[in-house]
Amino acid sequence: MAGQLIGYARVSTDEQDVTAQRDALTAL
């Protein structure tokens, strides 16, 4: 499931948004 979230984050064109998502995933 985490892999899907990471894949979704990569689709985002906003680097800052991706960073925020990665930080949230790391917290999990």
N, CA, C and O atoms as a Tripos MOL2 file, in Angstrom:
@<TRIPOS>MOLECULE
protein
  112   111    28     0     0
PROTEIN
NO_CHARGES

@<TRIPOS>ATOM
      1 N           0.8410   -1.2020    0.0000 N.3       1 MET1
      2 CA          0.0000    0.0000    0.0000 C.3       1 MET1
      3 C           0.8740    1.2480    0.0000 C.2       1 MET1
      4 O           0.5840    2.2190   -0.7000 O.2       1 MET1
      5 N           1.9380    1.2160    0.7850 N.am      2 ALA2
      6 CA          2.8380    2.3720    0.8530 C.3       2 ALA2
      7 C           3.4260    2.6520   -0.5210 C.2       2 ALA2
      8 O           3.6260    3.8090   -0.8890 O.2       2 ALA2
      9 N           3.7050    1.5890   -1.2840 N.am      3 GLY3
     10 CA          4.2700    1.7590   -2.6180 C.3       3 GLY3
     11 C           3.3330    2.5650   -3.5010 C.2       3 GLY3
     12 O           3.7830    3.3900   -4.2950 O.2       3 GLY3
     13 N           2.0370    2.3330   -3.3680 N.am      4 GLN4
     14 CA          1.0620    3.0640   -4.1720 C.3       4 GLN4
     15 C           1.0640    4.5360   -3.7890 C.2       4 GLN4
     16 O           0.9580    5.4010   -4.6580 O.2       4 GLN4
     17 N           1.1820    4.8290   -2.5010 N.am      5 LEU5
     18 CA          1.1970    6.2150   -2.0510 C.3       5 LEU5
     19 C           2.4270    6.9280   -2.5840 C.2       5 LEU5
     20 O           2.3520    8.0800   -3.0110 O.2       5 LEU5
     21 N           3.5670    6.2320   -2.5560 N.am      6 ILE6
     22 CA          4.8040    6.8240   -3.0480 C.3       6 ILE6
     23 C           4.6770    7.0840   -4.5440 C.2       6 ILE6
     24 O           5.1040    8.1300   -5.0340 O.2       6 ILE6
     25 N           4.0890    6.1300   -5.2740 N.am      7 GLY7
     26 CA          3.8950    6.3020   -6.7080 C.3       7 GLY7
     27 C           3.0220    7.5150   -6.9800 C.2       7 GLY7
     28 O           3.2730    8.2660   -7.9230 O.2       7 GLY7
     29 N           1.9980    7.7090   -6.1590 N.am      8 TYR8
     30 CA          1.1030    8.8480   -6.3180 C.3       8 TYR8
     31 C           1.8580   10.1470   -6.0760 C.2       8 TYR8
     32 O           1.6510   11.1350   -6.7820 O.2       8 TYR8
     33 N           2.7310   10.1420   -5.0810 N.am      9 ALA9
     34 CA          3.5100   11.3350   -4.7560 C.3       9 ALA9
     35 C           4.4050   11.7090   -5.9330 C.2       9 ALA9
     36 O           4.5950   12.8910   -6.2190 O.2       9 ALA9
     37 N           4.9530   10.7070   -6.6140 N.am     10 ARG10
     38 CA          5.8500   10.9660   -7.7390 C.3      10 ARG10
     39 C           5.0940   11.6310   -8.8840 C.2      10 ARG10
     40 O           5.6860   12.3800   -9.6600 O.2      10 ARG10
     41 N           3.8070   11.3700   -8.9980 N.am     11 VAL11
     42 CA          2.9970   11.9450  -10.0750 C.3      11 VAL11
     43 C           2.8270   13.4470   -9.8800 C.2      11 VAL11
     44 O           2.6720   14.1920  -10.8480 O.2      11 VAL11
     45 N           2.8560   13.8860   -8.6310 N.am     12 SER12
     46 CA          2.6680   15.3070   -8.3480 C.3      12 SER12
     47 C           3.7690   16.1480   -8.9770 C.2      12 SER12
     48 O           4.9400   15.7700   -8.9480 O.2      12 SER12
     49 N           3.3910   17.2950   -9.5490 N.am     13 THR13
     50 CA          4.3730   18.1690  -10.1930 C.3      13 THR13
     51 C           4.9450   19.1730   -9.2000 C.2      13 THR13
     52 O           5.9210   19.8640   -9.4900 O.2      13 THR13
     53 N           4.3300   19.2430   -8.0340 N.am     14 ASP14
     54 CA          4.7990   20.1960   -7.0270 C.3      14 ASP14
     55 C           5.8040   19.5070   -6.1110 C.2      14 ASP14
     56 O           5.4250   18.6650   -5.2970 O.2      14 ASP14
     57 N           7.0790   19.8560   -6.2390 N.am     15 GLU15
     58 CA          8.1180   19.2020   -5.4400 C.3      15 GLU15
     59 C           7.8640   19.3750   -3.9470 C.2      15 GLU15
     60 O           8.0980   18.4490   -3.1710 O.2      15 GLU15
     61 N           7.3950   20.5300   -3.5410 N.am     16 GLN16
     62 CA          7.1380   20.7630   -2.1190 C.3      16 GLN16
     63 C           6.0380   19.8220   -1.6290 C.2      16 GLN16
     64 O           6.1100   19.2970   -0.5180 O.2      16 GLN16
     65 N           5.0180   19.6140   -2.4680 N.am     17 ASP17
     66 CA          3.9230   18.7300   -2.0890 C.3      17 ASP17
     67 C           4.4400   17.3020   -1.9370 C.2      17 ASP17
     68 O           4.0560   16.5840   -1.0130 O.2      17 ASP17
     69 N           5.3140   16.9010   -2.8550 N.am     18 VAL18
     70 CA          5.8890   15.5560   -2.7880 C.3      18 VAL18
     71 C           6.6900   15.3900   -1.5030 C.2      18 VAL18
     72 O           6.6100   14.3560   -0.8410 O.2      18 VAL18
     73 N           7.4550   16.4070   -1.1610 N.am     19 THR19
     74 CA          8.2620   16.3470    0.0530 C.3      19 THR19
     75 C           7.3560   16.1740    1.2730 C.2      19 THR19
     76 O           7.6670   15.3990    2.1760 O.2      19 THR19
     77 N           6.2480   16.8890    1.2950 N.am     20 ALA20
     78 CA          5.3190   16.7960    2.4160 C.3      20 ALA20
     79 C           4.7360   15.3850    2.4930 C.2      20 ALA20
     80 O           4.5890   14.8310    3.5820 O.2      20 ALA20
     81 N           4.4070   14.8080    1.3410 N.am     21 GLN21
     82 CA          3.8390   13.4620    1.3210 C.3      21 GLN21
     83 C           4.8760   12.4500    1.7920 C.2      21 GLN21
     84 O           4.5550   11.5350    2.5500 O.2      21 GLN21
     85 N           6.1280   12.6140    1.3390 N.am     22 ARG22
     86 CA          7.1830   11.6870    1.7570 C.3      22 ARG22
     87 C           7.3920   11.7790    3.2620 C.2      22 ARG22
     88 O           7.6100   10.7670    3.9280 O.2      22 ARG22
     89 N           7.3240   12.9930    3.7940 N.am     23 ASP23
     90 CA          7.5130   13.1750    5.2330 C.3      23 ASP23
     91 C           6.3880   12.4650    5.9910 C.2      23 ASP23
     92 O           6.6200   11.8450    7.0290 O.2      23 ASP23
     93 N           5.1800   12.5640    5.4620 N.am     24 ALA24
     94 CA          4.0370   11.9160    6.1050 C.3      24 ALA24
     95 C           4.1930   10.3990    6.0450 C.2      24 ALA24
     96 O           3.8910    9.6980    7.0100 O.2      24 ALA24
     97 N           4.6710    9.8950    4.8980 N.am     25 LEU25
     98 CA          4.8610    8.4470    4.7580 C.3      25 LEU25
     99 C           5.9260    7.9630    5.7270 C.2      25 LEU25
    100 O           5.8050    6.8790    6.2980 O.2      25 LEU25
    101 N           6.9560    8.7550    5.9130 N.am     26 THR26
    102 CA          8.0350    8.3810    6.8250 C.3      26 THR26
    103 C           7.4920    8.2740    8.2540 C.2      26 THR26
    104 O           7.9490    7.4410    9.0370 O.2      26 THR26
    105 N           6.5240    9.1150    8.5830 N.am     27 ALA27
    106 CA          5.9550    9.1140    9.9280 C.3      27 ALA27
    107 C           5.1540    7.8340   10.1780 C.2      27 ALA27
    108 O           4.9900    7.4240   11.3270 O.2      27 ALA27
    109 N           4.6620    7.2100    9.1280 N.am     28 LEU28
    110 CA          3.8490    6.0000    9.2960 C.3      28 LEU28
    111 C           4.6790    4.8530    9.8380 C.2      28 LEU28
    112 O           4.1580    3.7560   10.0410 O.2      28 LEU28
@<TRIPOS>BOND
     1     1     2 1
     2     2     3 1
     3     3     4 2
     4     3     5 am
     5     5     6 1
     6     6     7 1
     7     7     8 2
     8     7     9 am
     9     9    10 1
    10    10    11 1
    11    11    12 2
    12    11    13 am
    13    13    14 1
    14    14    15 1
    15    15    16 2
    16    15    17 am
    17    17    18 1
    18    18    19 1
    19    19    20 2
    20    19    21 am
    21    21    22 1
    22    22    23 1
    23    23    24 2
    24    23    25 am
    25    25    26 1
    26    26    27 1
    27    27    28 2
    28    27    29 am
    29    29    30 1
    30    30    31 1
    31    31    32 2
    32    31    33 am
    33    33    34 1
    34    34    35 1
    35    35    36 2
    36    35    37 am
    37    37    38 1
    38    38    39 1
    39    39    40 2
    40    39    41 am
    41    41    42 1
    42    42    43 1
    43    43    44 2
    44    43    45 am
    45    45    46 1
    46    46    47 1
    47    47    48 2
    48    47    49 am
    49    49    50 1
    50    50    51 1
    51    51    52 2
    52    51    53 am
    53    53    54 1
    54    54    55 1
    55    55    56 2
    56    55    57 am
    57    57    58 1
    58    58    59 1
    59    59    60 2
    60    59    61 am
    61    61    62 1
    62    62    63 1
    63    63    64 2
    64    63    65 am
    65    65    66 1
    66    66    67 1
    67    67    68 2
    68    67    69 am
    69    69    70 1
    70    70    71 1
    71    71    72 2
    72    71    73 am
    73    73    74 1
    74    74    75 1
    75    75    76 2
    76    75    77 am
    77    77    78 1
    78    78    79 1
    79    79    80 2
    80    79    81 am
    81    81    82 1
    82    82    83 1
    83    83    84 2
    84    83    85 am
    85    85    86 1
    86    86    87 1
    87    87    88 2
    88    87    89 am
    89    89    90 1
    90    90    91 1
    91    91    92 2
    92    91    93 am
    93    93    94 1
    94    94    95 1
    95    95    96 2
    96    95    97 am
    97    97    98 1
    98    98    99 1
    99    99   100 2
   100    99   101 am
   101   101   102 1
   102   102   103 1
   103   103   104 2
   104   103   105 am
   105   105   106 1
   106   106   107 1
   107   107   108 2
   108   107   109 am
   109   109   110 1
   110   110   111 1
   111   111   112 2
@<TRIPOS>SUBSTRUCTURE
     1 MET1         2 RESIDUE 1 A MET
     2 ALA2         6 RESIDUE 1 A ALA
     3 GLY3        10 RESIDUE 1 A GLY
     4 GLN4        14 RESIDUE 1 A GLN
     5 LEU5        18 RESIDUE 1 A LEU
     6 ILE6        22 RESIDUE 1 A ILE
     7 GLY7        26 RESIDUE 1 A GLY
     8 TYR8        30 RESIDUE 1 A TYR
     9 ALA9        34 RESIDUE 1 A ALA
    10 ARG10       38 RESIDUE 1 A ARG
    11 VAL11       42 RESIDUE 1 A VAL
    12 SER12       46 RESIDUE 1 A SER
    13 THR13       50 RESIDUE 1 A THR
    14 ASP14       54 RESIDUE 1 A ASP
    15 GLU15       58 RESIDUE 1 A GLU
    16 GLN16       62 RESIDUE 1 A GLN
    17 ASP17       66 RESIDUE 1 A ASP
    18 VAL18       70 RESIDUE 1 A VAL
    19 THR19       74 RESIDUE 1 A THR
    20 ALA20       78 RESIDUE 1 A ALA
    21 GLN21       82 RESIDUE 1 A GLN
    22 ARG22       86 RESIDUE 1 A ARG
    23 ASP23       90 RESIDUE 1 A ASP
    24 ALA24       94 RESIDUE 1 A ALA
    25 LEU25       98 RESIDUE 1 A LEU
    26 THR26      102 RESIDUE 1 A THR
    27 ALA27      106 RESIDUE 1 A ALA
    28 LEU28      110 RESIDUE 1 A LEU
